[in-house]
Amino acid sequence: MKNRDSAVRPLPDVGIDATAGAAGRLDWVGMEGIALPVCFDAGGGEVQRVAATVDTFVNLIHAQQRGIHMSRLYLLADAHLGGKPVDAASLERLLRAFLHSHEGIADRACIRLRFDMLVRRAALRSDNHGWRAYPVRLEASLSEHGFRFELGTDVVYSSTCPASAALSRQLIQHQFAEAFPPGASLDHAGVMAWLGGERGIVATPHAQRSTARLRVRPAPDASLPLIALLDRVEQALGTAVQTAVKREDEQAFALANGGNLMFCEDAARRIQHALDGDAAIAGFNVRVAHHESLHAHDAVAYVQGGTLEDVMSSPPAAGFPW
């Protein structure tokens, strides 16, 4: 039962009082890790309702103002994010609401959202399908530089080392020379049996699960569906991880790995070429990491295109790695 006295007695608000300590402007003030439901359309025509983690910020330009109205940020985020699907336009409206609610004390606002999106993926060769969970990161800011919106996600794929493949081929050649000496007649059935046995394929190249972390800024008024972006990058790499896998799918995946040998530098360039020149993309940043099976450290490459950086456009991304 609500306290009736609270309806007639004004509650104290020390946040609007002059600061008790040293006065000064603050770059960003807000909340991190808010749990909210969000609706999102990845571009496949199906709107999913997902559990998101949200960070909200405004700056504090009034040097004597002790603090911001954090409850206003929370309530506005709750009201704006739970209805229609989240996109650049809806986030811009929310940021303008943030600033309107802090008129006179803030002139910049920022919001970040993190959630997983389920996408239905077909098997490589069989008629099966399965679900892939892709992490989605949305960031929007409104400042003297205007409105900015960025989309981030990860693509997980397999990478087979070209150097290891070459070394393995050399060992197989040596093994073949021992099994079938020069000048000896080659029996087709014998060679086929040798190739199909463990004695023939004496070495295999090392491969590992790898991750491409993407950060993309759409061009103004451009549509950049998440699924279209994922499809383009996965096609460029050729070895995206699978969901439903029967033996024929596993064999097709082995074939794809053999035809897509790549160092991390190769993978980064493939993604760069896939995104470069797209009029719908104003800028991108890609971090490729091959989580090596040969050694305990990762092989990493970075590449970017266009522009992503605006000075002081958003707060440091604590717990929000791009």
RAMOGI-V42261 format. One record per pair of residues at least 12 apart in sequence whose ideal C-beta (glycine too) atoms are under 7 Angstrom apart, sorted by the first residue. I is the first residue (numbers start at 1). J is the second residue. D is the distance in whole Angstrom. If there is no record, write none. Layout:
i->I j->J d->D
i->I j->J d->D
This chain:
i->14 j->66 d->7
i->15 j->66 d->6
i->15 j->67 d->4
i->15 j->69 d->7
i->17 j->66 d->6
i->18 j->64 d->5
i->18 j->66 d->7
i->19 j->64 d->6
i->19 j->66 d->5
i->23 j->63 d->4
i->23 j->64 d->5
i->24 j->63 d->5
i->25 j->60 d->6
i->25 j->61 d->5
i->25 j->63 d->5
i->26 j->59 d->6
i->26 j->60 d->4
i->27 j->59 d->6
i->27 j->312 d->7
i->27 j->315 d->7
i->28 j->57 d->5
i->28 j->59 d->6
i->28 j->315 d->4
i->29 j->57 d->7
i->29 j->58 d->6
i->29 j->60 d->5
i->29 j->68 d->5
i->30 j->55 d->7
i->30 j->56 d->5
i->30 j->57 d->3
i->30 j->58 d->6
i->30 j->73 d->6
i->31 j->55 d->7
i->31 j->56 d->5
i->31 j->70 d->6
i->31 j->73 d->6
i->31 j->74 d->7
i->32 j->55 d->4
i->32 j->318 d->7
i->32 j->319 d->7
i->33 j->53 d->6
i->34 j->53 d->7
i->34 j->54 d->4
i->34 j->56 d->7
i->34 j->74 d->6
i->34 j->77 d->7
i->35 j->51 d->7
i->35 j->53 d->6
i->36 j->52 d->5
i->36 j->54 d->5
i->36 j->77 d->6
i->36 j->78 d->6
i->36 j->81 d->5
i->36 j->82 d->7
i->37 j->49 d->6
i->37 j->51 d->6
i->37 j->82 d->5
i->38 j->50 d->6
i->38 j->52 d->4
i->38 j->81 d->5
i->38 j->86 d->5
i->38 j->113 d->6
i->38 j->115 d->6
i->39 j->84 d->7
i->39 j->85 d->5
i->39 j->86 d->7
i->40 j->85 d->6
i->40 j->86 d->5
i->40 j->117 d->6
i->40 j->136 d->7
i->41 j->85 d->5
i->42 j->117 d->5
i->42 j->119 d->6
i->42 j->225 d->7
i->42 j->226 d->4
i->42 j->227 d->5
i->43 j->225 d->2
i->43 j->226 d->6
i->43 j->227 d->4
i->43 j->228 d->6
i->44 j->227 d->5
i->47 j->85 d->5
i->48 j->117 d->6
i->48 j->118 d->7
i->50 j->115 d->4
i->50 j->116 d->7
i->50 j->117 d->7
i->51 j->115 d->6
i->52 j->113 d->5
i->52 j->114 d->6
i->52 j->115 d->4
i->53 j->114 d->5
i->54 j->77 d->6
i->54 j->111 d->7
i->54 j->112 d->7
i->54 j->113 d->5
i->55 j->111 d->7
i->55 j->112 d->4
i->55 j->320 d->7
i->56 j->73 d->4
i->56 j->77 d->6
i->56 j->111 d->5
i->57 j->109 d->7
i->57 j->110 d->5
i->57 j->315 d->5
i->58 j->98 d->6
i->58 j->99 d->7
i->58 j->102 d->5
i->58 j->106 d->4
i->58 j->108 d->7
i->58 j->109 d->5
i->59 j->106 d->5
i->59 j->107 d->7
i->59 j->108 d->4
i->60 j->105 d->6
i->60 j->106 d->6
i->61 j->105 d->6
i->61 j->106 d->6
i->61 j->107 d->6
i->62 j->104 d->7
i->62 j->105 d->4
i->65 j->105 d->5
i->68 j->102 d->6
i->68 j->105 d->7
i->68 j->106 d->7
i->69 j->101 d->7
i->69 j->102 d->6
i->72 j->101 d->4
i->73 j->98 d->6
i->76 j->94 d->6
i->76 j->97 d->5
i->76 j->98 d->6
i->76 j->101 d->6
i->77 j->94 d->7
i->80 j->93 d->7
i->80 j->94 d->4
i->80 j->97 d->7
i->86 j->113 d->7
i->86 j->138 d->7
i->88 j->140 d->7
i->88 j->149 d->4
i->88 j->218 d->7
i->91 j->111 d->6
i->91 j->140 d->4
i->91 j->149 d->6
i->92 j->140 d->7
i->92 j->142 d->7
i->92 j->147 d->5
i->94 j->111 d->6
i->95 j->109 d->4
i->95 j->111 d->6
i->95 j->140 d->6
i->95 j->142 d->4
i->96 j->142 d->7
i->99 j->142 d->7
i->107 j->144 d->7
i->108 j->142 d->7
i->108 j->143 d->4
i->109 j->141 d->7
i->109 j->142 d->5
i->110 j->141 d->4
i->110 j->314 d->5
i->110 j->315 d->6
i->111 j->140 d->5
i->112 j->138 d->7
i->112 j->139 d->5
i->112 j->320 d->6
i->113 j->138 d->4
i->114 j->137 d->5
i->114 j->320 d->7
i->115 j->136 d->6
i->116 j->133 d->5
i->116 j->134 d->7
i->116 j->135 d->6
i->116 j->136 d->7
i->117 j->134 d->5
i->117 j->136 d->5
i->117 j->226 d->7
i->118 j->131 d->5
i->118 j->133 d->6
i->119 j->132 d->5
i->119 j->134 d->6
i->119 j->227 d->6
i->121 j->243 d->5
i->123 j->242 d->7
i->123 j->244 d->5
i->123 j->245 d->7
i->123 j->246 d->7
i->123 j->249 d->5
i->124 j->242 d->6
i->124 j->249 d->5
i->124 j->252 d->4
i->124 j->253 d->6
i->125 j->248 d->4
i->125 j->249 d->5
i->125 j->252 d->5
i->126 j->246 d->5
i->126 j->248 d->6
i->126 j->249 d->5
i->128 j->244 d->4
i->128 j->246 d->7
i->129 j->244 d->6
i->130 j->243 d->2
i->130 j->244 d->4
i->131 j->243 d->6
i->132 j->243 d->6
i->134 j->153 d->5
i->134 j->154 d->7
i->134 j->230 d->6
i->135 j->153 d->6
i->135 j->154 d->5
i->136 j->153 d->6
i->136 j->226 d->7
i->137 j->152 d->4
i->137 j->153 d->7
i->137 j->320 d->7
i->138 j->151 d->6
i->139 j->314 d->6
i->141 j->313 d->5
i->141 j->314 d->5
i->143 j->313 d->6
i->145 j->310 d->5
i->145 j->313 d->6
i->148 j->310 d->6
i->148 j->313 d->6
i->149 j->217 d->7
i->149 j->218 d->7
i->150 j->215 d->6
i->150 j->216 d->7
i->150 j->217 d->5
i->151 j->216 d->5
i->151 j->218 d->7
i->151 j->224 d->6
i->151 j->226 d->7
i->152 j->214 d->6
i->152 j->215 d->5
i->152 j->322 d->6
i->153 j->214 d->5
i->153 j->226 d->6
i->153 j->230 d->7
i->154 j->211 d->6
i->154 j->212 d->7
i->154 j->213 d->5
i->155 j->212 d->4
i->155 j->214 d->7
i->155 j->230 d->6
i->155 j->233 d->5
i->155 j->234 d->6
i->155 j->237 d->7
i->155 j->240 d->6
i->156 j->209 d->6
i->156 j->211 d->5
i->156 j->241 d->5
i->157 j->210 d->5
i->157 j->212 d->7
i->157 j->237 d->5
i->157 j->239 d->5
i->157 j->240 d->5
i->157 j->241 d->6
i->158 j->207 d->6
i->158 j->209 d->6
i->158 j->210 d->7
i->158 j->239 d->4
i->158 j->241 d->7
i->158 j->257 d->6
i->159 j->207 d->6
i->159 j->208 d->6
i->159 j->210 d->4
i->159 j->239 d->7
i->159 j->262 d->5
i->159 j->267 d->6
i->159 j->290 d->5
i->160 j->205 d->5
i->160 j->207 d->4
i->160 j->257 d->5
i->160 j->261 d->5
i->161 j->205 d->6
i->161 j->206 d->6
i->161 j->207 d->7
i->162 j->261 d->4
i->162 j->262 d->7
i->162 j->263 d->6
i->164 j->205 d->4
i->164 j->206 d->5
i->165 j->205 d->4
i->165 j->261 d->5
i->168 j->203 d->4
i->168 j->204 d->6
i->168 j->205 d->5
i->171 j->202 d->5
i->171 j->203 d->4
i->172 j->201 d->6
i->172 j->202 d->6
i->172 j->203 d->6
i->175 j->200 d->7
i->175 j->202 d->5
i->179 j->194 d->6
i->206 j->293 d->5
i->206 j->294 d->5
i->207 j->257 d->6
i->208 j->290 d->6
i->208 j->291 d->5
i->208 j->292 d->6
i->208 j->293 d->4
i->209 j->241 d->7
i->209 j->291 d->6
i->210 j->267 d->7
i->210 j->289 d->6
i->210 j->290 d->5
i->210 j->291 d->6
i->211 j->289 d->5
i->212 j->233 d->6
i->212 j->267 d->7
i->212 j->271 d->6
i->212 j->286 d->6
i->212 j->288 d->5
i->213 j->286 d->7
i->213 j->287 d->4
i->213 j->322 d->7
i->214 j->233 d->7
i->214 j->284 d->7
i->214 j->286 d->6
i->215 j->284 d->7
i->215 j->285 d->4
i->215 j->308 d->7
i->215 j->322 d->5
i->216 j->229 d->7
i->216 j->281 d->6
i->216 j->284 d->5
i->217 j->282 d->5
i->217 j->283 d->5
i->217 j->308 d->6
i->218 j->280 d->6
i->218 j->281 d->7
i->218 j->282 d->7
i->219 j->279 d->6
i->219 j->280 d->6
i->219 j->281 d->6
i->219 j->282 d->4
i->222 j->280 d->4
i->223 j->280 d->7
i->224 j->280 d->5
i->224 j->281 d->7
i->232 j->274 d->5
i->233 j->271 d->6
i->233 j->274 d->6
i->236 j->270 d->4
i->236 j->271 d->6
i->236 j->273 d->7
i->236 j->274 d->4
i->237 j->267 d->6
i->237 j->270 d->6
i->238 j->256 d->6
i->238 j->260 d->4
i->239 j->256 d->5
i->239 j->257 d->6
i->239 j->260 d->5
i->264 j->288 d->5
i->264 j->290 d->5
i->264 j->299 d->4
i->264 j->300 d->6
i->264 j->301 d->4
i->265 j->301 d->5
i->267 j->288 d->5
i->268 j->286 d->6
i->268 j->288 d->5
i->268 j->301 d->4
i->268 j->303 d->5
i->271 j->286 d->5
i->272 j->286 d->7
i->272 j->303 d->5
i->272 j->305 d->6
i->275 j->305 d->6
i->276 j->305 d->5
i->281 j->306 d->7
i->282 j->306 d->5
i->282 j->307 d->7
i->283 j->305 d->6
i->283 j->306 d->3
i->283 j->307 d->5
i->283 j->308 d->4
i->284 j->304 d->6
i->284 j->305 d->5
i->284 j->306 d->6
i->285 j->304 d->4
i->285 j->308 d->6
i->285 j->322 d->7
i->286 j->302 d->7
i->286 j->303 d->5
i->286 j->304 d->7
i->287 j->300 d->7
i->287 j->302 d->5
i->288 j->300 d->7
i->288 j->301 d->5
